[in-house]
């Protein structure tokens, strides 16, 4: 992303629209990034390597106020 990284963009979006469901799709499959995303208020975090099998479930979970994480 040319101006903000994904976490900074999520932080800004959550500040502007606190009720929005944020789903992070990232190449970073490290627990540290998952924790940072949770602190920001993301409802789901999916490693790009797992997107094909889990992205739809992550989106459905996030919009129904649940939490979803798949990094391994």
N, C-alpha and C positions, 0 to 999 in steps of 0.2 A: 504494500500500500504506500503510495507516494508521500502522504503527509503524516498520517497517524499509523501506528501499528494496530493490530486487532484488539489488544487489551485496552489501549488508550481510546480507540473508537468505541468499544463497549462501555467504558467508563463514562464517556461523554454522552452516549445515547441513554444510558441508565439515568444520568443526571437530568437530562432534558425530558425523558419519558420514563419515569420510575416504574410504571405498571407494565412496561413492555417485556416480553419474554425473549431473552437473549440466548442464542445457541452459538457456541464457539466451535468452529471446525478448524483444526490446527495441525500443522506438521510437528508441533511440539507435543510429544506423548510423555511428558514428565509430570509427576505428581505436583511439583512446585507450581507449574502453570495452571493445573486444575485448581489448586488452592487459591491462586490469585484470581482466577475467573469466578470462583465462588464468592470471594470477598467483594468483587465488583457487583455481583448479583446475577451472574449468568445462571441459567437454570439447567443448561446442558453443555457438555464438553465432549467432543468426539475427535479422535485422532483421524487424520485424513486416510490413513491405511485401513480404517474401519468404517469409512463413510458408506460404502456400498451396502454393507450389512446392517448399519445402525442409524443412519441419518434420519430416515422417516420416523423411526421410533423415538429418537431424541427430540425431533420437532413436535410430535404428538404429545410426548411427556411434558415438554416445556410449556406448550400452550394450555395444558390442563393443570398447571401450577405444580408439577412434579419436578424432580431432579433426575438427571441421567448423565452418567459418565462412562465412557468406553475409551480406554487408551491402549490396552494390550491386545 
